[in-house]
Amino acid sequence: MTSTDNQVVQKVAIISTGVARVDANIVNALCESLSYDTHFIKGTTMVVATSVLPSGFVVAVETSASSAPEDFSLQRGIEVAIAKCRAASRQRLFELEAYRLKQQQHAEGQAIAHKVLAEIRATLSPADTPKPVLSDVLRSQIEDLGEDKQREVLESAKRVEEMLATYSDSECLGLILAVIESKRLGLNVPTQFI
């Protein structure tokens, strides 16, 4: 393998094994930064609580109400509404952070997949030389493997060559991203796709 091939393999390995998670410390810090506004609706026992980030983004809106007007306490209504709003805000912030993280991973995966595809295409067909056959390039790298494993690797190489020759860049990128995501999730990818 050339150094470029090794770099590509290393980049895919990094993407394949990295499982990012929402950082509870970030969510806790966001929860601490929330301010709560309450509003009592006159003529009812309903209190509305709203949580707002310093940026002005409204995270959650919750209510409290008493079924028996004679048992209603405004202070208790405010406390209950804020407690419900606090719990809902924490859940929503986890969801929003998960969304942000997934979008970030997707963008990074797209960038890496584009780069990997460009490197694969450049390696397989440099502009000034005839197109090498991937199986010929791999043959020297797999000599120490058993016969069955060699055949499996060479069949996979042939499928990759066919894929690159048959499908558009966007289709190849989709397949690369699917393999990366499957590996990240610890799923086995059927051998016909690799």
N, C-alpha and C positions, 0 to 999 in steps of 0.2 A: 504494500500500500504506500502511496505517496504521502507526503506530509499534509497535503490538502485533503486527501481521503481520510486521514486520521483526524483532522480537525472537524470534518463534517460528522464523522462517527461520534466524536466527543460532544459536539453540540447537540446532536440528536439524543445522546445518552443523558445529558444534563436536563433537557426538556422532558424526556420520558420519565425520569425518576422524581422530578420536583413536584411535590404536592403542596400547594399553598393553602393556607387556612386563614380564616378571618382572625385577626389578632384581638383578643378580648380586651387588652389594654387600650387599644384604639377606641373600641366601643365604649369602654368605661370612661375614657377621657371625654368623648363626645357627650355621654350622658351627664357628666359633671358640668359640661358647658351649657346645658339646656336651661332655658328660663321657662317658667310656667305662668300663663295668664289664665285667670278664671273669670267667668261671667255667670251671674245669677239671673235666671229668667224670671222676671216679676210675675206674680200671680200663679206660679207653679212651685214645685219643690226641686226643679232641675238646676244643676250646676254644670257648666261646661268648662273643661280644662283643656288648654292647648299647650303643647311643648314646642319651643322654637329654638333653633340653633342660632349662634351669634350672627350668622350670615343672613338671618331672616327666614330661612327655610323652615316651614312648619312640618314637624316630624309626625305628630299624632294629635288627635282630638278625641277626648273621651268625656263621658257624662256620668253623673250620679243623680239619683232621684229617690225620694221616699214615697212609698206607696200609701203611707198614712200621713196626711198633712200635719196632724197634731204631734207627730213624732219628729217632724223635720227640725234639723239644726243646721243653719247655714255653715257654721264652722266645720261641723262633721261632714256636710255635703262637699265642701271645698277639699277637705282632707281625702275623702274617698275618690273624688274626681281626679285629684292630682296623683294619688297612688295608682289608679288605673291607667292614667296617662303616662306615668313613669314606666310602668311595666310594658305598655304598648310601644313606647318610644324605644326602649331597649331592644325589643324584638324587631322593630322596624329598622333600627340602625344596624343590627346584625344583617338583616336582609339587604339593606343598601350597600353595606361594606362587601358582602358576598358578591353582589352584582358588580360593584366597582372592580373587585379582584378578578372576577371571571372575565370582564371586559379587558382588563389589563393583560391577563394571560392570553386571551384570544389575539390581541394585537401583537404581543410578543411572539406567539406561535406563528401568526401570519408572516411576520417579518423574517423569522428563522426559516420557515418553509420556503419563502421566496428566495432567500439566500441559498438554501440547500439545493433547491431546484436549479438555480443559476449555476452553482458550483458543479452539480452533477452533469448538467448539459455541457458546461465548459470542459469538464474532465473527459466526457465521452466524445466530444466533437470539437477539438480545438480548431480554430479557423485555418491554420496553416498546415495541418496534417490530416491524413485520412482518418476517418472515425474508427477508433479502436473498438473491439468487441469486449463488453464488460466481462464476459465469461473467460476470455483470454487473459485479461488483467487479473482476475481472481484466481486463475488456475495455480499460479505459483504461490499464492497466499494460503492455499488450502491443502497443500500436498500432504501434510501430517494428519489430516482428518481421515476417518474411515471412508470406504468407498460409497456407502449409503449417504453419509453426510455431505461428501463432495458432490454427489449427484443432486442432492437437495439444494445446496448452495448455488450450483450452476443453473438449475431450473429456476430458482428465484431470480438470478441475474438475467436470465432470458426473459422472464416476465417483466422485469424492470425495463429492459431495453424495448420490449414490445409496447409497454405502457408509454414510454417517452416518445416513441415513434408514432403511436396511434392517437394519443389524447392531447388535448390542448393544455397549455400551461395551467389554466384555472382548474381543470380536471385533475391534473397531476398534483397541484397544490392541495386540492381537497383530499386526495388520497393520503398525501404525506401528513396533513393535519389530522386525519382520522387515525392514522397509525400512531402519531405522537400522542394524541389524546387517549387512545386505547392503552398504550404503554403507561401513561401517567396514571390511569385508573387501575392498572394492574391486570388488564384484560388480555387474554390470548388473542392474537390476531391470526385469522386463518392464513395458512401458508400461501394460498393463491394470491394474497394481497401484498406480500412482501418479497 
